[in-house]
Amino acid sequence: MQERKGNRKYDKQFKEEAVRLATEEGRKVTEVARSLGIHENLLRTWKRKYQEDPAGSFPGKGYLKPQGEEFRKLQKENANLKEDRKILKKALAIFSKHPK
């Protein structure tokens, strides 16, 4: 029975080197993919992602592209501000009550 090749993890360096071999050295994608032991469609996907955004491609697990990181930061700040506003509303309600 053959071992399953799916779900393997490749680091950023491996992906960039594979893309470099397929683009700069003028080798065919199928040839590079076979020599590296990966599927040619996977290499084509890496190549497309790299061409779209060379600096931000392959951020790694748990890391986001700069735009995504900024968006996550703003969401967190927004949640904190909403919580602060909610607390201030409660405090205002407590202090604005007239003593009897």
C-alpha positions as CSV (number, residue, x, y, z in Angstrom):
1,M,0.0,0.0,0.0
2,Q,1.3,3.4,-0.9
3,E,1.9,6.1,1.7
4,R,-0.4,9.1,1.4
5,K,1.4,12.2,0.3
6,G,-1.4,14.8,1.1
7,N,-1.4,17.3,3.9
8,R,2.4,17.7,4.1
9,K,3.6,21.0,5.3
10,Y,6.2,23.0,3.4
11,D,8.1,26.0,4.8
12,K,8.4,29.4,3.2
13,Q,12.0,28.7,2.0
14,F,11.0,25.5,0.2
15,K,8.1,27.2,-1.5
16,E,10.2,30.2,-2.6
17,E,12.9,28.0,-3.9
18,A,10.4,25.8,-5.9
19,V,8.9,29.0,-7.4
20,R,12.4,30.3,-8.2
21,L,13.3,27.1,-10.0
22,A,10.1,27.2,-12.0
23,T,10.4,30.9,-13.0
24,E,14.0,32.1,-13.1
25,E,15.7,29.0,-14.4
26,G,13.2,28.5,-17.1
27,R,12.3,25.0,-16.2
28,K,8.8,23.6,-16.8
29,V,6.5,23.5,-13.8
30,T,5.9,19.8,-14.3
31,E,9.6,19.1,-14.3
32,V,10.3,21.0,-11.1
33,A,7.3,19.5,-9.4
34,R,8.4,16.0,-10.2
35,S,11.9,16.6,-9.1
36,L,10.7,18.0,-5.7
37,G,8.1,15.3,-5.2
38,I,5.1,17.6,-5.2
39,H,2.0,17.9,-7.4
40,E,2.3,20.3,-10.3
41,N,-1.0,22.1,-9.4
42,L,0.4,22.8,-6.0
43,L,3.5,24.4,-7.5
44,R,1.3,26.4,-9.9
45,T,-0.7,27.7,-7.0
46,W,2.5,28.7,-5.2
47,K,3.7,30.4,-8.3
48,R,0.5,32.4,-8.8
49,K,0.5,33.5,-5.1
50,Y,4.1,34.6,-5.3
51,Q,3.5,36.6,-8.5
52,E,0.5,38.3,-7.0
53,D,2.4,39.4,-3.8
54,P,6.1,38.5,-3.6
55,A,6.7,40.1,-0.2
56,G,3.6,38.9,1.5
57,S,3.3,35.4,0.0
58,F,3.6,32.3,2.2
59,P,3.2,34.1,5.6
60,G,3.2,30.8,7.5
61,K,0.8,29.2,9.9
62,G,-0.6,31.6,12.4
63,Y,0.7,34.6,10.6
64,L,-1.2,37.0,8.5
65,K,-0.3,39.3,5.6
66,P,0.3,42.9,6.7
67,Q,-3.3,43.9,5.7
68,G,-4.8,41.0,7.7
69,E,-2.7,41.8,10.7
70,E,-3.8,45.5,10.6
71,F,-7.4,44.4,10.3
72,R,-7.1,42.0,13.2
73,K,-5.5,44.8,15.3
74,L,-8.4,47.2,14.5
75,Q,-11.0,44.6,15.3
76,K,-9.4,44.0,18.7
77,E,-9.2,47.8,19.4
78,N,-12.9,48.2,18.3
79,A,-14.0,45.4,20.7
80,N,-12.1,47.1,23.6
81,L,-13.6,50.5,22.8
82,K,-17.1,49.0,22.8
83,E,-16.5,47.4,26.2
84,D,-15.2,50.7,27.6
85,R,-18.3,52.4,26.2
86,K,-20.6,49.8,27.8
87,I,-18.8,50.3,31.2
88,L,-19.1,54.1,31.0
89,K,-22.8,53.9,30.2
90,K,-23.4,51.7,33.3
91,A,-21.3,54.1,35.5
92,L,-23.3,57.1,34.1
93,A,-26.5,55.3,35.0
94,I,-25.4,54.7,38.5
95,F,-24.1,58.2,39.2
96,S,-27.0,60.0,37.6
97,K,-29.6,58.4,39.9
98,H,-31.0,61.0,42.4
99,P,-30.5,60.0,46.0
100,K,-33.8,59.8,47.9
